[in-house]
Amino acid sequence: ATAAMLGVRNAFDVRQNLEGGVRHLRYLLDRFGGNLALALAAYNAGVEAVTRYGGIPPYAETQAYVARILRLLQRAELPAAAEAAGLYRYEAADGRVVYSNLPIDKLSVGVREMLAER
């Protein structure tokens, strides 16, 4: 049901799946006023659970998920730690931030061009 709402007709199509996931995360960030922790909790446990508990639900899986993603994000924002963890942060000319597990020379030509556009 969620996949269909996000325009994903084939959940096994990598591009559709990723684009749907990004749309869903954008919706959740908007829904929770930009609060990343709440958006991640809703991504994992559902909007209803976050709303019912007024925050991150007391589910071990959800709490671990939110903590793990925030920890990875924190590493990605510290260049030396990010590189050591195999995470890279790039900023596009339009201000968008791109995270990848690939160094810039391994990114696709299209992504490198998007990052280089000024």
Secondary structure, 3 states (H helix, E strand, C coil): CHHHHCCCCCCCCHHHHHHHHHHHHHHHHHHCCCCHHHHHHHHHHCHHHHHHHCCCCCCHHHHHHHHHHHHHHHHHCCHHHHHHHCCEEEECCCCCEEEECCCHHHCCHHHHHHHHCC
